[in-house]
Amino acid sequence: MIQLSPSALGLQPRSEAQPDRSPQVRLTALTILARLGIQPAQGIQEVYTGTFTGFACRISEEEAVQLQRQPEVLLVEENRPFSLAQTLTSKGKSFTPSEQIIPWGVSFIKGPVRKSSRTAWILDTGIDQNHPDLNVDIARSRTFLPWYYYENGPDDQNGHGTHMAGIIGALNNGIGTVGVAAGTRVTSVKVLSRNGVGLLSTILKGMDYVLASASPGDVVNLSFSGRASDMFDLSVKALADAGIRVVIAAGNNAKDIAGISPARVEGANIFTVSAIDTRESFALFSNFGKGMDYAEPGVDIPSTYRDGTYAYLSGTSAAAPHLAGLLLLDDEISLAPIGFAHGDPDGDPDPILGGQ
């Protein structure tokens, strides 16, 4: 992953006259590589012109050091994997409720409430495009997984992304479960495979898509994590600077978020979320640390799942979309702390945000 300096390249801000700067960035990348005599395997794999300017290619560590010394290059980073922040509960396999369930987490934070006019963008394993309990924005849903994953389209072959979508916006329609912002439009931005893993290069393409497609006030849910990545953090900040709220799961390793991306990112419109149980106790699996914004329900959470079913999941993955649902409604309802997480390992109890 290589970040380039737009000013060094003479790039102007995107405009109607120049809506796509990809050809110029690709040409610049090839010019720099040719200057150094570098011939990357598989050529230029990806080009980025949204949350940052740059490209992805496969090169050696020695070649990466050479690139970092070039005046046009700001940052060179390994294309590392990121994975789901997920802990499965003991309640086992997927199911279909005999009657509608109002999840305890939704009730706890004073939901469900009416749908928002805003959109929730779910960067994850996809969303079940035909789930009867979801209002899926099929037209704008996308997949960014490379062809060799053999997962065509933005549908969900794992279940995790669909679960996140349901916590945010499952319909209040008498079946299944109900979301915090019931009926809100959810958009699948598929960047993780059926195994719950995705490369940084893929995730950043999804982030670029959201920047180009979302509106200020929309919310992005990121319920996955990995080792610290300056490139990922930069992309999160770019979305936030555009007025798009980014909600991030803290992770489930019971450790400090200081070395974890994107959980460590701080700033306006950026929210990292830890998990609590039904007694408001800090979940034993939840990460912690400076920069944590809120704690939300994240233990034994029922929600929509793949193939039109439902499932219980636990994790900060499930906590984050509770906050995402609240933020989608902050122009319609009052939000305020309704408690604090008991037993927070960092000694600074995370506030629990809820509706009023």
ABEGO torsion letter per residue (X at the ends): XBBBBAAAAGBBBBBAABABAAAAAAAAAAAAAAAAGBBBBGEBABBBABABBEBBBBBBAAAAAAAAABAABABBBBBBBBBBBBBBBAAEBBBBBABBBBBAAAAAAGOBBBBBABBBBBBBAEBBAABAABBBBAAABBBABBAAAGBBEABBAAGAAAAAAAAAABBBAGBEBBBABBGBBBBBBBABBAAGBBBAAAAAAAAAAAAAABBBGBBBBBBBBBBBBAAAAAAAAAAAAAGBBBBBBAEAAGBBAAABOAAABBEBGBBBBBBBBAAGBBBAABBBEBGBABBBBABGBBBBBBGGBBBBBBEAAAAAAAAAAAAAAAAABBBBBAEBBBGBAAGBBBBBBBBX
